[in-house]
Amino acid sequence: MVITDTHTHLYSEAFDDDRKDMIKRALNQNITRFFIPAIDSTYTKAMLQLEMDFPENVFLMMGLHPTHVKDNCKDELNHVEEMLQKRKFYAIGEIGIDLYWDKSTLGIQQDAFRYQIKLAKQYKLPIVIHCRESFDEIFEILEEEKAEDLFGIFHCFTGTLEQAHRAISYNMKLGIGGVVTFKNGKIDQFLNQIDLKHIVLETDSPYLSPSPYRGKRNESSYIIMVLEKLSEIYKLPQEKIAEITTANSKAIFKV
């Protein structure tokens, strides 16, 4: 059984004291594929080091996170483009719009999102979308940019059934993580109406720990709780869920 964590910030400062041990805990549970989203240029060095330390298991993305779209946005986007020119990445991400923390930056967040979608098309890469309190704004841009060569993952999907179908209509898989285990998470109530071919697993570690670790530091090994919950929802063995979701990740990331 091979399990894929399609979204994990393994370079986070939260893991500075035990990073290698934490990754080995995941590897020991057959979680052997880690896809690493970017935040901004300050993390690039740590991401590259992570890949050097675990070259068979770590796959890097490049992008500017919407909460880090600030006054230096142009410089950050130049960094993204320079890195894409230098070496291989597996996705543009995580990108999108976040209106939870700061609504005043909506305009530049929209511009950065559009710009990075165009980079994804240019480099023939998937996008990994961060969406927080911004479904309408995200969908508006996806509607503008929709094309056969635009595809990817709606990371940490927490919307409604209708929003799930709409996301899928734009060639997006749904990234399902710890929220599916929450009593008030809601997505567990309709997920069985979504074909498993549209689902990938993720942790978003160190954030969004599944129950019973909610509120504590998340790590990639905890994806097992997500796998167990999906097995229960879809009434399929965990091995089958792992097989299908890993195949889905391969279709997106081409590795």
N, C-alpha and C positions, 0 to 999 in steps of 0.2 A: 504494500500500500504506500503510495506517494501522496503526501498532503502538501498543498501549495498555499502559502500566505501571500496574497496578492498585494498587501499593503501593510508595511511595518517599518517604523522609524528606528531601525536597529542602531543607528549612530547617535541617538538621543542621549543627552547628558544623564538622563534617568538610568542609563545602563553603564555609566562610566566605571562603577565599582565591580561589576560582574558580567561584562558583556560576553566574553567568550564562554563562560559557564552557562549563561542564559541561552546562548545560541546552541550550545551542545545539548541542553535539556530538550530543545525542540528537535534537533537532529535525531536524538535517541528515541523520539516518538514518531519517526518517519515524516516529519515536517522538514523537507529537504530543499524547498524552493522558496526563496524570500525575494519579493519585489519591493524595492526601496524607493519611495517617493522623495523628491527634493522639496526643500522649503525656500531657501535662498542661497546666495553665494557663500555665506559664512559656513555652510555645512558641506560644501563640495569636497574639501580635503578629507573630512571624516568619512564621507561616502566612498571615496576612492580607496581609502585605507581598508574599509570594510570589505570591499571587493577583493583587494589583495590578500586579505586574511582568509577569506572563504570563496575562492574563485569558482568553485563548482556549484555554489549554492546561492550566491548573491547576484541579483540582476538590478541594475540601476536605471532610474528615470531621471529626467532633467526638466526643470520648470520652476516657476515662481508661484508660491502659495499665495492665495488671495489675501490672507491676513497680513502678508508681508509686502503687499503692494503699497508702497509709500512714495514720498517725494523723490526717492532715488530709483523709481520704477524703470526709467529708461536704461540706467546703468545695469540694473539687475537683468533686464530682458536682453541686453547686449551680452551679458555673461552667459545666459542660457544659449543664445545663438552661437557664441564662440565655442562653448563646450560641445554643442551638436556638430560643429564643423570638425572638431578635433578627434572625436572617438564615437564608438557605438553606445547608444542608449536604447532601452526597450520600450519607452513610452515618454510622452510629455506629461508630466504630472508632479505634484498634484496641482491642478489649476482649477479656476472656477470663480465663484462669488460667495462671499461670506458676509451676511448682513446682521449677524449676531453681535459681533464685537464693534463694528464701526460702519454705520450707514453713510457717513460723509464721504467715504472713498468709493462709493458705487461707480461713479463715472470712470475713474482710472482702473477699477477692477474690471469693468466691462471691456475697456480698451485692451487691458493685458490679456484677458481671456480670449478675445477675438484674435489678437496677435499670435498667441501661442497655438490656437487652433490652426492658423495658417501655417505655422512652423510644422505642426504635426502632419498636415497634408503634404507640405514640401518634402519632409523626410520620410513620408509614408509610415508614420508611427501612430499607435493608438493614443488617445488622451485618457487621463484619469481625473475625474471631476470631483472637486470638493464643493458641496452644496450645503449651505447652512442658512435656513430661513430665506431661501432665494430660488425656490423652484421656478417661479414665474420668470424671473430674470434669466436664469440658466436656459430655460426652454425657449425663450425669445431669441437668444443668440444661437442655440442649436437649430432652430427653425431657419434662421438666416443662413447658417453655414452648412446645413445638411447636404450630404453627398455620399456617394458609394464609398469614397475613400476616407470618410470620417467615421470612426468607430472607437470603442474603448470601454471604460468601466465607470459607472456611477458609484464612486467610492462611498462607503458607509451609508447605504441607502436606508432612509427612514421615512419615506413618503407613504402615500396611500396606494391602493391597488391601481387606481386610475393613473397616478403619477408613475407607477412602475411600468404600466403598459406604454405610456408615452415615452419614457426613457428608453425602453426596449425598441420602440419604433425608430429611434435615432441610431440604431446599431450599437446600443450600449448593453453591456452585462450589468447586473446588479451586484455590488460588493456587499456581502452579508457578513456582519461581525457580531460583536458582543451584544448589541442592542436586541438581537433576536431572542436572547435568553432573559431579557428583562420582563418583569410582570406587566409593566406598563408600556412595553416596547411597541406593541400593536402589530408590527409586521408579521409576527408569528401567526396572526389570525387569518391572514389571506395568502401567505407565501405558497401554500400548496396549490393555489390557483395559477401560479407562475411555473411554466415548464423549467425543469432543472437545467436545461441547456442554456438558460439565461443567467445562471447564478455562478458567482465565484466566491471563495472564502477569503476572509481577511481578519486581521486583529486590530489594525491601527495602533499597535503598541507603540509607546507606553500608555496610550489613552484607551478609554472605553472597554475596560475589563468586563468580561462576561460574569454572570452570576456563577459561583458564589463570591467572586473576587471584586465585585462592583465597588468602585471608589478607591481601589488599590491600584498599584502599578500593573499595567498589562504587559504580557510578553507573548512571544509567538507560540510557545507551547500551549497556551490557553486556547488556541484555536480548536483544540480537542473538544471543548465544551460547545463550541459553535457547531462542530461536526455532529456531535451527539444530538443537539437540538434539531438539526436538519434531518437527521436520521429518523427522529421521532415525528417530525412534521410530514415528511415524504413517505414514511413507512417503508424505508429502504435500509439495507445494511450500511453501516458506516463506510465500509470498503467501497461500496458502489457510489456513495456520495463523494468520497475522495476521488475516485476514478473519474467521474463525470466532471466535477469542478476543476480538477487538474487539467483534463482535456480542454475545458473551456478556457482556462488560463493560457494554454498553449496556442489556442486559436487566436487569442488576442495578442499575446506578446511574441508569438512566433519563435518560441524557444521552450 
